[in-house]
Amino acid sequence: MSSQNFEELLQDYFANIPQVGDLVKGKVISIDRGEVRIDINGTIVGVVRGEELFSESKEFSNIKVGDEVESTVVEDENENGEMELSFRVAGHRLVWDRMINYIKEGTVVSAKVIAANKGGLMIQSDALTGFMPVSQLNPDNYPRVQGGDKNRILEHLRQFVGNTIRVKVINADMDEEKLIFSEKEVWEEEQKSILDSYKIGDIIEGEVSALTPFGSFIKFGEGLEGLCHISEIVWQRIDHPKDILKVGDNVKAQIIDLNKSKIYLSLKRLIDDPWKAVKDKYKVNQVIEGEIHKVEQFGLMVKLDEEIHGLAHISDLSDKRASDPKVLLSKFNVGDKQNFEIISMEPAEHRLGLRLEGAGKKGEEVPKADDKKEDKKKEVKEKKEVKESTSASSDAKALDDKKAAADKEEKVEEAESVEEKKEEKSEE
């Protein structure tokens, strides 16, 4: 062998020597007194000992002589001239790699619920602890708590501690020690075949399962559940779904949108829009008795009948400009009946304007010159508030806005939940 060839072999040998931090493969050659020796490429003997024997990965739980294993170099040479290796570091990496692979393949895994906080559940899988935000719960397990009381939410979540559940990994970051699970994604996958049998426009029969300030949930079919937004319950304006519905009611609804597991329903679209015939029932300048339904800061919501409600703006409640609107409004009570004159109708917008009978026909107080500009600004602002408050639009844009708000809320919940996890981790 020439000196040149020998030098090349030496260069190749040293070039292939594993460095600290490298993941290496080798064969177990001995297990003795808490030390495991590994042959690496037939040229290097490494040893795993002490705390480096303990790993999060199940691969290292029952090793024996002759097994091929992976380990991480933590020291190139110890006091005995052996390479110092670690199962612990290698196992940590292997477990995180496994979680990342679960995400890529969409694998469903069984995991144990070990704790609960107000933002979600602490989940253990493969000796790693992760987090599942409330927003990622199976819809059947979601805490529908009136008013969003966090203590009641926590009480609901604690019932799952100790249970084994089927989840998907949706985020795994070893550097950030961030591991997020989802039960909802498993449910969505299982429900997809069922959902495929439905389309927008279908009419379903179901049972009201929950009421919230923003709408009602309706269960139907094979374990499906949809949301009927408060604006889609009836054509008239209501303050809360409980004004119309109660849990357990059997109802018919129309599917108006499908988005993965999110099903949006409408009750009112199966009922003729009463506003289509409003001009047949009422006329501009007509005086009619109406019942005060609600007192707002900008005026009175007035019920003309069970289906048609109108607005009497504060400026149409008195002959004179009110110096103190609160004093003026205090003269009116919910349930009172008064005569009102219809001053405008916009059926397409579901709006009807009213004036208290007699108001505005006498000589009105002339505002001061320097007040006119400010009064104009105030009137524009009030009219905008009225439009927003009285509109019961059910077009596609409104639906998109509701969905966007719901998605934003979920993201906020998840962010808050992650922060709570970090806080809990720091406390430990």
Secondary structure, 3 states (H helix, E strand, C coil): CCHHHHHHHHHHHHHCCCCCCCEEEEEEEEEECCEEEEEECCCEEEEEEHHHHCCCCHHHCCCCCCCEEEEEEEECCCCCCCEEEEHHHHHHHHHHHHHHHHHHHCCEEEEEEEEEECCEEEEEECCEEEEEEHHHCCHHHCCCCHHHCHHHHHHHHHCCCCCEEEEEEEEEECCCCEEEEECHHHHHHHHHHHHCCCCCCCEEEEEEEEEECCEEEEEECCCEEEEEEHHHCCCCCCCCHHHCCCCCCEEEEEEEEEECCEEEEECHHHCCCHHHHHHHHCCCCCEEEEEEEEEECCEEEEECCCCCEEEEEHHHCCCCCCCCHHHHHCCCCCCCEEEEEEEEEEHHHCEEEEEECCCCCCCCCCCCHHHHHHHHHHHHHHHHHHHHHHCCCCCHHHHHHHHHHHHHHHHHHHHHHHHHHHHHHHHC
